[in-house]
Amino acid sequence: MSAAPPAATAPPSPAAAIVQAGEPVLRARAAEVPADQLGSPGLKTLVERMVAAMRAAPGVGLAAPQLGVGLRVVVLEDTPERMASLSGPERLERQRVPFPLRVLVNPVLRPVGEARDTFFEGCLSVRGYAGLVARFREVEVTAVDEAGAPVRWTVAGWPSRILQHELDHLDGTLYVDRMHTRSFCTQDHAKARFAGQPAADILRAHGLSP
């Protein structure tokens, strides 16, 4: 018997709830949120959990299936702090700019033009890995927010990439389904080999055309 009081244990991080590849919910099409659930306490609580998990991870986007909930809800946010490791030229090439928190319920995506860009992506549900993925440069999304108010967002560059990545989750698609398979590597290797390099050089190193 110990005479000392039991050691205090820290509560688990909200990010611990993010499910990993292999969970069936990540490979199923998420269901539409019924109209009578818009503005409900249950939906508000789900959004709060998603935002907390995204920020704790930290990440720039999260879909409800990543918390094991098969509903068509995503949250997105990018801040200067989350891109602090990138140089000015890297941010410019990726068109990575901050944007405030956005909540999208039952989103519908439409590409704007055919131009695509290819960069490394990672995923909070495929922890520790990365791969090169081509995405539309500009897209438009229509949705409602958690209260049911209509949302329309036309966006280009890195925010467009985040949006496409998260909406893929709603259809059971992971970035590994879209990536150039030869580029698949750990995030540590990607940083060690390619940090600071122009996208064209990274593509050539993988036998891909810029």
C-alpha positions as CSV (number, residue, x, y, z in Angstrom):
1,M,0.0,0.0,0.0
2,S,1.4,3.4,-1.0
3,A,1.3,6.1,1.5
4,A,1.5,8.7,-1.2
5,P,-1.6,10.1,-2.9
6,P,-2.2,8.7,-6.4
7,A,-0.5,10.7,-9.2
8,A,-2.7,13.0,-11.1
9,T,-3.4,12.0,-14.6
10,A,-3.9,14.6,-17.3
11,P,-7.2,14.3,-19.2
12,P,-6.8,12.9,-22.8
13,S,-6.3,15.4,-25.5
14,P,-9.4,16.0,-27.8
15,A,-7.1,14.9,-30.6
16,A,-7.0,11.4,-29.1
17,A,-10.6,10.8,-30.4
18,I,-9.4,11.1,-34.1
19,V,-9.8,7.6,-35.6
20,Q,-7.1,6.1,-37.8
21,A,-7.1,4.4,-41.2
22,G,-8.7,1.0,-40.9
23,E,-11.8,2.2,-39.1
24,P,-14.8,1.4,-41.4
25,V,-16.3,4.9,-40.9
26,L,-13.4,6.4,-42.9
27,R,-14.4,4.2,-45.9
28,A,-18.1,4.9,-45.9
29,R,-20.1,7.7,-47.5
30,A,-21.3,10.0,-44.6
31,A,-25.0,10.7,-44.3
32,E,-26.6,14.1,-44.9
33,V,-27.5,16.0,-41.7
34,P,-31.3,16.1,-41.6
35,A,-32.8,19.6,-41.8
36,D,-34.5,19.2,-38.4
37,Q,-31.0,18.7,-36.8
38,L,-29.7,22.1,-38.0
39,G,-29.2,24.3,-35.0
40,S,-29.8,21.5,-32.6
41,P,-27.7,21.0,-29.4
42,G,-26.4,17.7,-30.7
43,L,-25.0,19.2,-33.9
44,K,-23.5,22.2,-31.9
45,T,-21.8,19.7,-29.6
46,L,-20.4,17.7,-32.5
47,V,-19.0,20.9,-34.1
48,E,-17.4,21.9,-30.8
49,R,-15.8,18.5,-30.5
50,M,-14.5,18.7,-34.0
51,V,-13.0,22.1,-33.6
52,A,-11.3,21.1,-30.3
53,A,-9.8,18.0,-31.9
54,M,-8.6,19.9,-34.9
55,R,-6.9,22.6,-32.9
56,A,-5.4,20.1,-30.4
57,A,-3.9,17.9,-33.1
58,P,-3.0,20.5,-34.5
59,G,-4.6,20.5,-37.9
60,V,-6.2,22.7,-40.4
61,G,-9.3,20.7,-41.1
62,L,-11.4,17.8,-39.8
63,A,-14.4,15.9,-41.0
64,A,-17.0,14.3,-38.7
65,P,-16.1,10.7,-39.8
66,Q,-12.6,11.3,-38.3
67,L,-14.3,11.4,-34.9
68,G,-16.2,8.2,-35.8
69,V,-19.4,10.1,-36.8
70,G,-20.8,9.4,-40.2
71,L,-22.3,12.8,-40.9
72,R,-21.5,15.3,-43.7
73,V,-19.9,18.0,-41.5
74,V,-16.4,19.5,-41.8
75,V,-14.5,22.3,-39.9
76,L,-11.6,24.2,-41.4
77,E,-9.2,26.9,-40.1
78,D,-5.7,28.0,-40.9
79,T,-3.6,30.5,-38.8
80,P,-0.2,32.2,-39.1
81,E,1.0,30.0,-36.3
82,R,0.3,26.8,-38.2
83,M,2.3,27.9,-41.2
84,A,5.2,29.4,-39.2
85,S,7.6,26.6,-40.3
86,L,7.2,27.6,-44.0
87,S,9.4,30.2,-45.6
88,G,7.9,33.2,-47.4
89,P,8.6,31.6,-50.9
90,E,7.0,28.3,-49.8
91,R,3.9,30.1,-48.6
92,L,3.7,32.1,-51.8
93,E,4.1,29.0,-54.0
94,R,1.5,27.1,-52.1
95,Q,-0.8,30.1,-51.9
96,R,-1.1,29.4,-48.2
97,V,-3.0,32.1,-46.4
98,P,-4.8,32.3,-43.1
99,F,-8.6,32.0,-42.9
100,P,-11.0,32.0,-40.0
101,L,-12.9,29.0,-38.7
102,R,-15.5,27.7,-41.1
103,V,-18.2,25.1,-40.4
104,L,-19.7,23.4,-43.5
105,V,-22.7,21.1,-43.2
106,N,-23.9,19.0,-46.2
107,P,-21.3,20.7,-48.5
108,V,-21.3,20.4,-52.3
109,L,-18.1,21.1,-54.2
110,R,-17.6,22.4,-57.7
111,P,-14.2,22.9,-59.4
112,V,-13.5,26.3,-60.9
113,G,-11.5,25.7,-64.0
114,E,-9.2,22.7,-64.7
115,A,-5.9,23.9,-63.3
116,R,-4.3,21.7,-60.7
117,D,-1.4,21.9,-58.3
118,T,0.6,19.0,-56.7
119,F,2.0,19.2,-53.2
120,F,2.6,16.9,-50.2
121,E,-0.4,16.2,-48.0
122,G,-0.8,14.5,-44.7
123,C,-3.8,13.5,-42.7
124,L,-4.7,13.3,-39.1
125,S,-6.2,9.9,-39.7
126,V,-3.1,8.6,-41.5
127,R,-0.8,9.8,-38.8
128,G,2.9,10.3,-39.6
129,Y,2.8,9.9,-43.4
130,A,2.6,12.1,-46.5
131,G,2.3,11.9,-50.2
132,L,2.1,14.1,-53.3
133,V,-1.5,14.8,-54.3
134,A,-2.9,16.8,-57.3
135,R,-5.8,19.0,-56.4
136,F,-7.9,21.6,-58.3
137,R,-6.4,25.0,-57.8
138,E,-9.7,26.7,-57.3
139,V,-13.1,25.4,-56.1
140,E,-16.5,26.6,-54.9
141,V,-18.4,25.0,-52.1
142,T,-22.1,25.6,-51.2
143,A,-23.3,24.4,-47.8
144,V,-25.0,25.5,-44.6
145,D,-23.4,26.2,-41.3
146,E,-24.4,24.4,-38.0
147,A,-27.3,26.8,-37.5
148,G,-28.6,26.2,-41.1
149,A,-27.5,29.5,-42.6
150,P,-26.4,29.2,-46.2
151,V,-22.7,29.3,-47.0
152,R,-21.0,29.9,-50.4
153,W,-17.2,30.0,-50.5
154,T,-15.0,30.3,-53.6
155,V,-11.3,29.7,-52.7
156,A,-8.0,29.0,-54.4
157,G,-4.6,27.8,-53.3
158,W,-3.9,26.0,-50.0
159,P,-7.4,26.7,-48.6
160,S,-8.8,25.0,-51.7
161,R,-6.6,22.0,-51.0
162,I,-7.7,21.7,-47.4
163,L,-11.4,21.9,-48.5
164,Q,-11.0,19.2,-51.1
165,H,-9.1,16.9,-48.6
166,E,-11.8,17.3,-46.0
167,L,-14.7,16.8,-48.4
168,D,-13.1,13.6,-49.6
169,H,-13.5,12.2,-46.1
170,L,-17.3,12.6,-46.5
171,D,-17.2,10.1,-49.4
172,G,-14.9,7.6,-47.8
173,T,-11.9,8.7,-49.7
174,L,-8.4,9.2,-48.1
175,Y,-5.6,11.2,-49.7
176,V,-3.7,7.9,-50.2
177,D,-6.3,7.0,-52.8
178,R,-5.3,10.1,-54.8
179,M,-1.6,10.4,-54.2
180,H,1.3,9.5,-56.5
181,T,2.2,6.3,-54.8
182,R,5.9,6.6,-55.4
183,S,5.9,9.7,-53.2
184,F,4.5,8.0,-50.1
185,C,6.8,8.5,-47.2
186,T,6.9,9.5,-43.5
187,Q,6.4,13.1,-42.8
188,D,9.9,13.2,-41.2
189,H,11.5,12.0,-44.5
190,A,9.5,14.5,-46.5
191,K,10.7,17.3,-44.4
192,A,14.3,16.1,-44.3
193,R,14.5,15.6,-48.0
194,F,12.3,18.4,-49.5
195,A,11.8,21.2,-47.0
196,G,12.4,24.5,-48.7
197,Q,12.6,23.1,-52.2
198,P,10.4,24.4,-55.1
199,A,7.5,22.2,-56.1
200,A,9.0,21.6,-59.5
201,D,12.1,20.1,-58.1
202,I,10.1,17.9,-55.7
203,L,8.0,16.6,-58.6
204,R,11.1,15.9,-60.8
205,A,12.6,14.0,-57.9
206,H,9.6,11.6,-58.1
207,G,9.7,11.3,-61.9
208,L,6.7,13.6,-62.3
209,S,6.2,16.5,-64.7
210,P,6.0,20.0,-63.1
